[in-house]
């Protein structure tokens, strides 16, 4: 995976305006923390006409990929089979990191129909939703497991943004 541009380091920027926010980036460690803590993202693709479309859904970050699920009949599944280029945006809202932090990636999506991978995803996402309730996890995974379920494997190719709004506010206040 590459980054779309190299922002200036955090310490060498005098901020008089927020017109250029390249210096306010999340570190690689902060991006890793965000990917570990958050479990909802905005998944973006294009429809047949080339128009952008997006929705918010649950995800798991594992093995260098962002994993999501859907029904095979959903338009996003058909769309990424036609054109696998896609985008994921992840916000820090609801995590221990607070608000105003985000990361976005361009990448390639693949529809995965492997039964073991689907069961793995359903169990992992159920654990994320109900980390202390094994019965709820099992019920969640059971309810979501049915014919037509697929997993989407999004492999990031470019990190397009890793913004830290807290830095911008702190720097601006100085």
Phi, psi and omega in degrees: 000142177245169174253148185286333177202162178258106180287158175298155178293162187297326188273351188252025184239128172262119186259117173250346184211154175262019179294327179242108185254015183301333182284346186262064185256154171283143174287166176301323179294320179292323176297316179299319178297316180298316179296328180283324186272321186279150175224016169232139179223169170256120180259130186237142178210180176243146178274182183303326180281355181090007180279143177287142179222147181210158171207158178265132179207166181288150178214164171233134174260118180201147174056035178075010182232163172251122186253132179227171176226163181196173170273142180305329184281352183292147182297327180294326178294313178297321182294316182284339172290327178283317181215103187285354178294131184205180184215148175230136176238131182233126180259154177276354182305130179089359177256175177292348181280351181082203183256178172070025174232142180203161174221144176225149183226142162267152179187192182239132179253147179227137176275125183247125182251004182297123185300317180298320180293321178296313179297321176301311182299313182299320178293317181294317182291325177297321176296324179293320181287322184229070188296338184246012184227093183297324178297317179296322178299312181296319179296317179299309182297319179297315182295327183274348184269110177202163179304142180097351178285133174229165175245141176254124177258110177260119179254113180294136175248330180219130170274111186272341183198143172211082192263138176238097181294336178294319177300317181299317180291319179296314182295320181295325182288336181292000000 
